């Protein structure tokens, strides 16, 4: 008898997170959570990304039937501020001028809900990011590309933003929005192996 592959639902509209899962053998479905992120508060950036990940996973888990639901949320912490997606190209330019040659921490909250058993686990990944020193012209060109408008902290490492990130310390996947090693730990807490999620 052929093993049954578990149904996986990503509680996110992020194409990058979906690509990370699919590259790792998981044919996940993507369902946007609809959570009002502005309404969620926490004492720290770390606590906020975890609360948001839990909220997104729970919102989707209530609508999808039996599945493993993965909720994630990312923020860049720079000098105590949590930076999500920028609201405009002008904001991208301001943020990048502030961060030239500096170090920030990218936090990603992860939540996994097994709707069949009702069990929920969560954790936060963190990766240190050292930014380069792009010129004003390079910053304006990057902002005009619109790529940073869709990324937490207004940067990527797998696109044009990769030109301006000098170094990361920690899991690169976490910066993309989903850490496979951390997700494996959470699956382990539920007694599930990643191979149970691989498409056949």
MDAnalysis code that builds the backbone (N, CA, C; Angstrom):
import MDAnalysis as mda
import numpy as np

u = mda.Universe.empty(600, n_residues=200, atom_resindex=np.repeat(np.arange(200), 3), trajectory=True)
u.add_TopologyAttr("name", ["N", "CA", "C"] * 200)
u.add_TopologyAttr("resid", np.arange(1, 201))
u.add_TopologyAttr("resname", ["UNK", "UNK", "UNK", "UNK", "UNK", "UNK", "UNK", "UNK", "UNK", "UNK", "UNK", "UNK", "UNK", "UNK", "UNK", "UNK", "UNK", "UNK", "UNK", "UNK", "UNK", "UNK", "UNK", "UNK", "UNK", "UNK", "UNK", "UNK", "UNK", "UNK", "UNK", "UNK", "UNK", "UNK", "UNK", "UNK", "UNK", "UNK", "UNK", "UNK", "UNK", "UNK", "UNK", "UNK", "UNK", "UNK", "UNK", "UNK", "UNK", "UNK", "UNK", "UNK", "UNK", "UNK", "UNK", "UNK", "UNK", "UNK", "UNK", "UNK", "UNK", "UNK", "UNK", "UNK", "UNK", "UNK", "UNK", "UNK", "UNK", "UNK", "UNK", "UNK", "UNK", "UNK", "UNK", "UNK", "UNK", "UNK", "UNK", "UNK", "UNK", "UNK", "UNK", "UNK", "UNK", "UNK", "UNK", "UNK", "UNK", "UNK", "UNK", "UNK", "UNK", "UNK", "UNK", "UNK", "UNK", "UNK", "UNK", "UNK", "UNK", "UNK", "UNK", "UNK", "UNK", "UNK", "UNK", "UNK", "UNK", "UNK", "UNK", "UNK", "UNK", "UNK", "UNK", "UNK", "UNK", "UNK", "UNK", "UNK", "UNK", "UNK", "UNK", "UNK", "UNK", "UNK", "UNK", "UNK", "UNK", "UNK", "UNK", "UNK", "UNK", "UNK", "UNK", "UNK", "UNK", "UNK", "UNK", "UNK", "UNK", "UNK", "UNK", "UNK", "UNK", "UNK", "UNK", "UNK", "UNK", "UNK", "UNK", "UNK", "UNK", "UNK", "UNK", "UNK", "UNK", "UNK", "UNK", "UNK", "UNK", "UNK", "UNK", "UNK", "UNK", "UNK", "UNK", "UNK", "UNK", "UNK", "UNK", "UNK", "UNK", "UNK", "UNK", "UNK", "UNK", "UNK", "UNK", "UNK", "UNK", "UNK", "UNK", "UNK", "UNK", "UNK", "UNK", "UNK", "UNK", "UNK", "UNK", "UNK", "UNK", "UNK", "UNK", "UNK", "UNK", "UNK", "UNK", "UNK"])
u.atoms.positions = np.array([
    [0.850, -1.202, 0.000],
    [0.000, 0.000, 0.000],
    [0.882, 1.247, 0.000],
    [0.562, 2.194, -0.864],
    [1.368, 3.405, -0.985],
    [1.140, 4.328, 0.212],
    [2.238, 4.907, 0.699],
    [2.114, 5.848, 1.804],
    [1.310, 7.059, 1.360],
    [0.499, 7.562, 2.277],
    [-0.284, 8.760, 2.002],
    [0.549, 9.985, 2.348],
    [0.638, 10.922, 1.420],
    [1.368, 12.156, 1.660],
    [0.463, 13.118, 2.412],
    [0.976, 13.671, 3.489],
    [0.172, 14.606, 4.281],
    [-0.127, 15.878, 3.486],
    [-1.306, 16.388, 3.660],
    [-1.696, 17.657, 3.039],
    [-1.060, 18.807, 3.825],
    [-0.414, 19.706, 3.112],
    [0.244, 20.852, 3.737],
    [-0.352, 22.142, 3.176],
    [-0.718, 23.042, 4.067],
    [-1.262, 24.335, 3.666],
    [-0.378, 25.433, 4.240],
    [0.107, 26.300, 3.380],
    [0.903, 27.449, 3.803],
    [-0.037, 28.630, 4.011],
    [-0.081, 29.137, 5.235],
    [-0.973, 30.258, 5.577],
    [-0.310, 31.575, 5.194],
    [-0.094, 31.736, 3.896],
    [0.653, 32.896, 3.412],
    [0.467, 33.033, 1.917],
    [0.525, 34.269, 1.446],
    [0.489, 34.515, 0.003],
    [1.897, 34.682, -0.559],
    [2.916, 34.403, 0.266],
    [4.304, 34.604, -0.138],
    [4.739, 33.569, -1.168],
    [5.087, 34.046, -2.365],
    [5.576, 33.146, -3.401],
    [6.926, 32.545, -3.010],
    [7.745, 33.331, -2.310],
    [9.068, 32.838, -1.926],
    [8.952, 31.676, -0.953],
    [8.095, 31.805, 0.061],
    [7.918, 30.699, 1.018],
    [7.409, 29.452, 0.307],
    [6.477, 29.645, -0.612],
    [5.930, 28.502, -1.345],
    [7.026, 27.843, -2.175],
    [7.891, 28.637, -2.783],
    [8.995, 28.094, -3.576],
    [9.987, 27.329, -2.708],
    [10.241, 27.827, -1.487],
    [11.141, 27.119, -0.569],
    [10.580, 25.729, -0.259],
    [9.295, 25.657, 0.048],
    [8.671, 24.369, 0.348],
    [8.687, 23.439, -0.870],
    [8.354, 23.977, -2.019],
    [8.282, 23.125, -3.220],
    [9.663, 22.623, -3.618],
    [10.686, 23.468, -3.448],
    [12.050, 23.023, -3.740],
    [12.488, 21.920, -2.789],
    [11.866, 21.892, -1.595],
    [12.186, 20.878, -0.592],
    [11.275, 19.659, -0.688],
    [10.504, 19.582, -1.780],
    [9.702, 18.384, -2.017],
    [8.278, 18.429, -1.515],
    [7.824, 19.600, -1.054],
    [6.482, 19.704, -0.468],
    [5.570, 20.490, -1.405],
    [4.544, 19.822, -1.932],
    [3.577, 20.502, -2.809],
    [2.487, 21.138, -1.943],
    [2.840, 22.243, -1.314],
    [1.903, 22.906, -0.407],
    [0.890, 23.741, -1.168],
    [-0.263, 23.895, -0.547],
    [-1.273, 24.841, -1.032],
    [-1.039, 26.164, -0.295],
    [-1.316, 27.270, -0.958],
    [-1.161, 28.574, -0.325],
    [-2.538, 29.195, -0.102],
    [-2.786, 29.599, 1.143],
    [-4.050, 30.246, 1.499],
    [-3.727, 31.489, 2.318],
    [-4.087, 32.659, 1.806],
    [-3.830, 33.898, 2.548],
    [-4.668, 33.923, 3.824],
    [-4.066, 34.377, 4.919],
    [-4.730, 34.316, 6.225],
    [-5.763, 35.408, 6.430],
    [-5.533, 36.580, 5.856],
    [-6.432, 37.702, 6.079],
    [-6.288, 38.350, 7.440],
    [-5.243, 37.988, 8.189],
    [-5.038, 38.548, 9.527],
    [-4.637, 40.026, 9.429],
    [-5.226, 40.851, 10.277],
    [-4.871, 42.269, 10.365],
    [-3.599, 42.383, 11.201],
    [-2.462, 42.517, 10.538],
    [-1.182, 42.524, 11.236],
    [-1.029, 43.734, 12.156],
    [-1.658, 44.845, 11.791],
    [-1.542, 46.063, 12.603],
    [-2.227, 45.913, 13.964],
    [-3.158, 44.973, 14.057],
    [-3.914, 44.800, 15.297],
    [-3.179, 43.935, 16.321],
    [-2.063, 43.332, 15.918],
    [-1.317, 42.435, 16.803],
    [-0.180, 43.207, 17.470],
    [-0.080, 43.103, 18.788],
    [0.958, 43.805, 19.536],
    [1.760, 42.818, 20.380],
    [3.002, 43.185, 20.658],
    [3.870, 42.343, 21.488],
    [4.971, 43.211, 22.080],
    [5.676, 42.663, 23.065],
    [6.717, 43.407, 23.778],
    [8.007, 43.539, 22.982],
    [8.248, 42.615, 22.055],
    [9.500, 42.634, 21.301],
    [9.232, 42.175, 19.882],
    [10.193, 42.414, 18.993],
    [10.057, 41.972, 17.606],
    [9.961, 40.451, 17.553],
    [10.778, 39.778, 18.352],
    [10.748, 38.311, 18.401],
    [9.359, 37.800, 18.794],
    [8.788, 38.390, 19.822],
    [7.454, 37.954, 20.266],
    [6.380, 38.305, 19.239],
    [6.571, 39.423, 18.545],
    [5.573, 39.845, 17.563],
    [5.520, 38.891, 16.376],
    [6.684, 38.489, 15.845],
    [6.648, 37.585, 14.680],
    [6.051, 36.225, 15.057],
    [6.284, 35.782, 16.290],
    [5.693, 34.512, 16.713],
    [4.178, 34.639, 16.848],
    [3.733, 35.754, 17.447],
    [2.294, 35.977, 17.602],
    [1.601, 36.065, 16.240],
    [2.244, 36.734, 15.294],
    [1.668, 36.855, 13.953],
    [1.624, 35.511, 13.233],
    [2.692, 34.722, 13.380],
    [2.716, 33.399, 12.752],
    [1.611, 32.511, 13.311],
    [1.426, 32.558, 14.632],
    [0.365, 31.772, 15.271],
    [-1.008, 32.235, 14.787],
    [-1.200, 33.553, 14.762],
    [-2.487, 34.095, 14.334],
    [-2.831, 33.706, 12.902],
    [-1.835, 33.765, 12.018],
    [-2.075, 33.405, 10.617],
    [-2.392, 31.921, 10.478],
    [-1.618, 31.085, 11.175],
    [-1.857, 29.639, 11.093],
    [-3.239, 29.283, 11.634],
    [-3.616, 29.902, 12.750],
    [-4.926, 29.595, 13.337],
    [-6.064, 30.026, 12.424],
    [-5.918, 31.212, 11.823],
    [-6.979, 31.718, 10.944],
    [-7.214, 30.784, 9.769],
    [-6.133, 30.248, 9.203],
    [-6.265, 29.351, 8.062],
    [-6.701, 27.952, 8.503],
    [-6.190, 27.499, 9.649],
    [-6.539, 26.162, 10.147],
    [-8.041, 26.005, 10.351],
    [-8.712, 27.093, 10.669],
    [-10.162, 27.046, 10.899],
    [-10.959, 26.866, 9.605],
    [-10.292, 27.023, 8.446],
    [-11.021, 27.017, 7.178],
    [-10.660, 25.881, 6.232],
    [-9.632, 25.102, 6.542],
    [-9.114, 24.202, 5.494],
    [-9.338, 22.707, 5.727],
    [-9.996, 22.322, 6.787],
    [-10.171, 20.895, 7.017],
    [-8.888, 20.259, 7.532],
    [-8.721, 18.944, 7.281],
    [-7.566, 18.240, 7.848],
    [-6.306, 18.535, 7.038],
    [-5.303, 19.069, 7.727],
    [-4.049, 19.441, 7.062],
    [-3.008, 19.818, 8.102],
    [-1.776, 19.913, 7.650],
    [-0.727, 20.559, 8.428],
    [-0.655, 21.993, 7.928],
    [-0.897, 22.938, 8.798],
    [-0.917, 24.347, 8.411],
    [0.350, 25.023, 8.916],
    [1.044, 25.709, 8.025],
    [2.275, 26.414, 8.379],
    [2.016, 27.911, 8.289],
    [2.202, 28.601, 9.417],
    [2.086, 30.056, 9.443],
    [3.451, 30.669, 9.694],
    [3.787, 31.738, 8.983],
    [5.083, 32.407, 9.159],
    [4.902, 33.919, 9.100],
    [5.805, 34.621, 9.766],
    [5.855, 36.066, 9.614],
    [7.275, 36.537, 9.887],
    [7.735, 37.503, 9.084],
    [9.117, 37.982, 9.199],
    [9.169, 39.487, 9.425],
    [10.140, 39.907, 10.245],
    [10.426, 41.323, 10.449],
    [11.935, 41.486, 10.603],
    [12.441, 42.610, 10.114],
    [13.841, 42.957, 10.325],
    [13.927, 43.899, 11.509],
    [14.736, 43.532, 12.513],
    [14.956, 44.424, 13.652],
    [16.238, 45.218, 13.419],
    [16.098, 46.526, 13.420],
    [17.231, 47.418, 13.261],
    [17.132, 48.490, 14.339],
    [18.082, 48.460, 15.278],
    [18.095, 49.387, 16.406],
    [16.765, 49.393, 17.162],
    [16.243, 48.208, 17.426],
    [15.040, 48.084, 18.241],
    [13.727, 48.246, 17.509],
    [13.775, 48.622, 16.240],
    [12.549, 48.776, 15.456],
    [12.309, 47.543, 14.610],
    [11.073, 47.123, 14.509],
    [10.712, 46.011, 13.652],
    [10.204, 46.524, 12.322],
    [10.896, 46.186, 11.243],
    [10.534, 46.674, 9.916],
    [9.911, 45.557, 9.094],
    [8.675, 45.780, 8.670],
    [7.994, 44.817, 7.820],
    [8.127, 45.219, 6.370],
    [7.049, 45.092, 5.610],
    [7.086, 45.515, 4.213],
    [6.956, 47.037, 4.161],
    [7.766, 47.698, 3.349],
    [7.679, 49.156, 3.246],
    [6.391, 49.573, 2.550],
    [5.948, 50.784, 2.852],
    [4.701, 51.278, 2.278],
    [4.907, 51.980, 0.940],
    [6.139, 52.359, 0.635],
    [6.385, 53.100, -0.602],
    [7.858, 53.004, -0.987],
    [8.161, 53.394, -2.218],
    [9.552, 53.434, -2.669],
    [10.350, 54.453, -1.860],
    [9.704, 55.564, -1.471],
    [10.389, 56.572, -0.650],
    [10.823, 55.977, 0.687],
    [9.979, 55.128, 1.268],
    [10.339, 54.492, 2.532],
    [11.492, 53.514, 2.337],
    [11.498, 52.808, 1.223],
    [12.625, 51.927, 0.901],
    [13.922, 52.729, 0.901],
    [13.902, 53.866, 0.239],
    [15.102, 54.713, 0.159],
    [15.533, 55.153, 1.553],
    [14.613, 55.580, 2.391],
    [14.955, 56.037, 3.761],
    [15.564, 54.898, 4.572],
    [14.927, 53.730, 4.508],
    [15.422, 52.592, 5.291],
    [16.824, 52.193, 4.849],
    [17.035, 52.174, 3.545],
    [18.350, 51.754, 3.053],
    [19.433, 52.779, 3.361],
    [19.113, 54.038, 3.349],
    [20.106, 55.043, 3.722],
    [20.505, 54.889, 5.191],
    [19.538, 54.509, 6.034],
    [19.799, 54.323, 7.462],
    [20.675, 53.103, 7.740],
    [20.528, 52.076, 6.939],
    [21.168, 50.797, 7.278],
    [22.525, 50.577, 6.634],
    [22.977, 51.462, 5.783],
    [24.246, 51.263, 5.088],
    [25.374, 50.931, 6.060],
    [26.033, 49.792, 5.790],
    [27.168, 49.383, 6.606],
    [26.815, 48.903, 8.001],
    [25.528, 48.671, 8.253],
    [25.105, 48.281, 9.604],
    [24.577, 46.849, 9.630],
    [24.269, 46.422, 10.835],
    [23.847, 45.042, 11.067],
    [22.434, 45.027, 11.637],
    [21.607, 44.138, 11.140],
    [20.267, 43.951, 11.675],
    [20.021, 42.475, 11.916],
    [18.869, 42.168, 12.490],
    [18.499, 40.773, 12.728],
    [17.147, 40.504, 12.095],
    [17.105, 39.486, 11.245],
    [15.863, 39.090, 10.602],
    [15.231, 37.981, 11.444],
    [14.049, 38.263, 11.980],
    [13.309, 37.282, 12.776],
    [12.152, 36.727, 11.945],
    [11.981, 35.417, 11.973],
    [10.826, 34.794, 11.335],
    [10.134, 33.870, 12.328],
    [8.883, 34.183, 12.596],
    [8.067, 33.311, 13.435],
    [7.515, 32.171, 12.599],
    [7.510, 30.978, 13.165],
    [6.987, 29.784, 12.501],
    [5.955, 29.132, 13.423],
    [4.816, 28.773, 12.864],
    [3.806, 28.045, 13.633],
    [3.299, 26.889, 12.785],
    [3.162, 25.745, 13.404],
    [2.675, 24.549, 12.722],
    [1.476, 24.011, 13.493],
    [0.372, 23.851, 12.793],
    [-0.848, 23.307, 13.403],
    [-1.264, 22.040, 12.650],
    [-1.425, 20.962, 13.382],
    [-1.972, 19.723, 12.831],
    [-3.466, 19.748, 13.133],
    [-4.273, 20.092, 12.133],
    [-5.705, 20.254, 12.415],
    [-6.365, 18.931, 12.783],
    [-5.764, 17.818, 12.342],
    [-6.332, 16.515, 12.675],
    [-6.294, 16.216, 14.163],
    [-5.168, 16.571, 14.799],
    [-5.013, 16.311, 16.237],
    [-5.286, 17.553, 17.076],
    [-5.285, 18.717, 16.438],
    [-5.476, 19.961, 17.178],
    [-4.205, 20.476, 17.834],
    [-3.071, 19.794, 17.595],
    [-1.817, 20.207, 18.241],
    [-1.181, 21.375, 17.499],
    [-0.544, 22.251, 18.293],
    [0.113, 23.431, 17.731],
    [1.477, 23.618, 18.360],
    [2.474, 23.933, 17.524],
    [3.825, 24.232, 18.014],
    [4.317, 25.479, 17.288],
    [5.215, 26.223, 17.940],
    [5.733, 27.433, 17.295],
    [7.143, 27.731, 17.797],
    [7.873, 28.509, 17.012],
    [9.238, 28.901, 17.365],
    [9.644, 30.072, 16.477],
    [10.767, 30.699, 16.823],
    [11.254, 31.842, 16.059],
    [12.688, 31.583, 15.603],
    [12.942, 31.839, 14.328],
    [14.296, 31.767, 13.798],
    [14.880, 33.165, 13.720],
    [16.202, 33.269, 13.882],
    [16.835, 34.578, 13.737],
    [18.139, 34.450, 12.967],
    [18.368, 35.422, 12.102],
    [19.562, 35.449, 11.271],
    [20.118, 36.865, 11.258],
    [21.400, 37.003, 11.563],
    [22.047, 38.316, 11.532],
    [22.368, 38.685, 10.084],
    [22.124, 39.941, 9.743],
    [22.338, 40.421, 8.374],
    [23.249, 41.643, 8.412],
    [24.338, 41.583, 7.675],
    [25.245, 42.726, 7.556],
    [25.023, 43.375, 6.195],
    [24.590, 44.627, 6.203],
    [24.281, 45.324, 4.968],
    [25.508, 46.020, 4.397],
    [25.561, 46.090, 3.083],
    [26.620, 46.819, 2.408],
    [26.332, 48.310, 2.410],
    [27.053, 49.029, 1.585],
    [26.904, 50.493, 1.525],
    [26.637, 50.942, 0.094],
    [25.443, 50.647, -0.411],
    [25.119, 51.080, -1.770],
    [25.055, 52.604, -1.858],
    [25.347, 53.115, -3.038],
    [25.265, 54.561, -3.262],
    [23.804, 55.002, -3.290],
    [23.572, 56.308, -3.199],
    [22.211, 56.825, -3.290],
    [21.563, 56.417, -4.607],
    [22.340, 56.457, -5.690],
    [21.798, 56.086, -6.998],
    [21.400, 54.607, -7.024],
    [22.220, 53.749, -6.415],
    [21.892, 52.325, -6.362],
    [20.652, 52.082, -5.508],
    [20.541, 52.813, -4.409],
    [19.362, 52.672, -3.553],
    [18.102, 53.087, -4.300],
    [18.174, 54.207, -5.009],
    [17.003, 54.666, -5.767],
    [16.626, 53.659, -6.856],
    [17.634, 53.097, -7.515],
    [17.362, 52.099, -8.557],
    [16.725, 50.843, -7.965],
    [17.204, 50.436, -6.796],
    [16.633, 49.259, -6.139],
    [15.188, 49.521, -5.739],
    [14.933, 50.689, -5.173],
    [13.562, 51.042, -4.787],
    [12.648, 51.069, -6.010],
    [13.146, 51.601, -7.123],
    [12.349, 51.704, -8.348],
    [12.045, 50.344, -8.964],
    [12.857, 49.323, -8.634],
    [12.621, 47.979, -9.175],
    [11.367, 47.332, -8.597],
    [10.877, 47.883, -7.493],
    [9.687, 47.395, -6.775],
    [9.918, 46.084, -6.021],
    [11.047, 45.423, -6.226],
    [11.311, 44.176, -5.499],
    [11.207, 44.343, -3.980],
    [11.823, 45.399, -3.401],
    [11.803, 45.503, -1.940],
    [10.435, 45.814, -1.346],
    [9.481, 46.227, -2.170],
    [8.148, 46.538, -1.657],
    [7.427, 45.294, -1.146],
    [7.891, 44.124, -1.569],
    [7.208, 42.866, -1.215],
    [7.983, 42.055, -0.187],
    [9.012, 42.675, 0.416],
    [9.879, 41.913, 1.318],
    [9.961, 42.554, 2.702],
    [9.969, 41.721, 3.721],
    [10.149, 42.217, 5.087],
    [11.482, 42.949, 5.188],
    [11.449, 44.153, 5.722],
    [12.672, 44.926, 5.861],
    [13.147, 45.560, 4.569],
    [12.371, 45.404, 3.496],
    [12.683, 46.002, 2.194],
    [13.979, 45.475, 1.589],
    [14.219, 44.169, 1.757],
    [15.392, 43.594, 1.101],
    [15.191, 42.104, 0.869],
    [15.936, 41.592, -0.102],
    [15.978, 40.162, -0.363],
    [17.444, 39.743, -0.451],
    [17.682, 38.439, -0.356],
    [19.030, 37.926, -0.622],
    [19.036, 37.046, -1.864],
    [17.843, 36.782, -2.404],
    [17.744, 35.894, -3.570],
    [17.320, 36.657, -4.818],
    [17.475, 37.974, -4.793],
    [17.113, 38.795, -5.937],
    [18.090, 39.954, -6.058],
    [17.600, 41.093, -6.518],
    [18.460, 42.262, -6.690],
    [19.068, 42.734, -5.372],
    [18.358, 42.530, -4.270],
    [18.875, 42.950, -2.964],
    [20.149, 42.232, -2.567],
    [20.381, 41.056, -3.162],
    [21.586, 40.294, -2.838],
    [22.877, 41.039, -3.142],
    [22.819, 42.013, -4.051],
    [24.001, 42.821, -4.359],
    [24.437, 43.664, -3.159],
    [23.506, 43.954, -2.261],
    [23.758, 44.935, -1.206],
    [23.777, 44.334, 0.205],
    [23.809, 43.004, 0.280],
    [23.926, 42.324, 1.573],
    [25.301, 41.669, 1.622],
    [26.137, 42.112, 2.548],
    [27.522, 41.626, 2.590],
    [27.654, 40.252, 3.223],
    [26.840, 40.000, 4.239],
    [27.030, 38.751, 4.974],
    [25.780, 38.426, 5.782],
    [25.502, 37.136, 5.925],
    [24.480, 36.706, 6.876],
    [25.091, 35.673, 7.802],
    [24.624, 35.654, 9.035],
    [25.084, 34.677, 10.029],
    [23.866, 33.924, 10.521],
    [23.739, 32.671, 10.079],
    [22.574, 31.873, 10.431],
    [21.951, 31.288, 9.181],
    [20.731, 30.826, 9.302],
    [20.039, 30.126, 8.233],
    [19.550, 31.104, 7.166],
    [20.011, 30.920, 5.934],
    [19.570, 31.779, 4.823],
    [18.076, 31.613, 4.563],
    [17.566, 30.393, 4.738],
    [16.143, 30.160, 4.530],
    [15.282, 31.022, 5.433],
    [15.765, 31.269, 6.626],
    [15.032, 32.116, 7.561],
    [14.840, 33.513, 6.985],
    [15.860, 34.012, 6.254],
    [15.769, 35.334, 5.636],
    [14.776, 35.305, 4.470],
    [14.647, 34.167, 3.818],
    [13.666, 34.025, 2.741],
    [12.249, 33.906, 3.286],
    [12.132, 33.668, 4.591],
    [10.809, 33.629, 5.209],
    [10.381, 32.289, 5.739],
    [11.223, 31.246, 5.552],
    [10.873, 29.930, 6.070],
    [12.151, 29.117, 6.273],
    [12.401, 28.726, 7.510],
    [13.587, 27.947, 7.855],
    [13.244, 26.465, 7.865],
    [13.808, 25.718, 6.933],
    [13.544, 24.275, 6.898],
    [14.084, 23.556, 8.134],
    [15.301, 23.891, 8.632],
    [15.767, 23.226, 9.855],
    [14.849, 23.465, 11.046],
    [14.335, 24.695, 11.173],
    [13.431, 24.991, 12.283],
    [12.090, 24.295, 12.090],
    [11.618, 24.270, 10.853],
    [10.368, 23.571, 10.571],
    [10.505, 22.082, 10.876],
    [11.665, 21.524, 10.582],
    [11.901, 20.099, 10.895],
    [11.821, 19.853, 12.404],
    [12.373, 20.782, 13.201],
    [12.281, 20.661, 14.659],
    [10.822, 20.657, 15.109],
    [10.030, 21.562, 14.541],
    [8.620, 21.647, 14.925],
    [7.865, 20.385, 14.508],
    [8.166, 19.883, 13.311],
    [7.554, 18.622, 12.882],
    [7.911, 17.501, 13.850],
    [9.172, 17.485, 14.300],
    [9.620, 16.469, 15.247],
    [8.821, 16.498, 16.539],
    [8.458, 17.707, 16.988],
    [7.652, 17.829, 18.213],
    [6.274, 17.206, 18.025],
    [5.821, 17.146, 16.774],
    [4.528, 16.527, 16.473],
    [4.673, 15.062, 16.056],
    [5.918, 14.560, 16.074],
    [6.151, 13.166, 15.699],
    [6.058, 12.914, 14.209],
    [6.384, 13.942, 13.411],
    [6.272, 13.842, 11.957],
    [7.650, 14.029, 11.328],
    [7.979, 13.206, 10.345],
    [9.214, 13.360, 9.587],
    [8.952, 14.206, 8.344],
    [9.916, 15.038, 7.934],
    [9.731, 15.798, 6.702],
    [9.407, 14.899, 5.490],
    [9.936, 13.679, 5.488],
    [9.690, 12.786, 4.346],
    [8.209, 12.433, 4.179],
    [7.428, 12.591, 5.250],
    [6.001, 12.338, 5.159],
    [5.281, 13.420, 4.354],
    [5.981, 14.532, 4.096],
    [5.378, 15.646, 3.371],
    [5.812, 15.677, 1.913],
    [6.796, 14.851, 1.551],
    [7.346, 14.892, 0.204],
    [6.349, 14.344, -0.799],
    [6.206, 15.071, -1.911],
    [5.338, 14.567, -2.978],
    [5.985, 13.346, -3.606],
    [5.171, 12.400, -4.002],
    [5.668, 11.142, -4.560],
    [5.836, 11.247, -6.067],
])
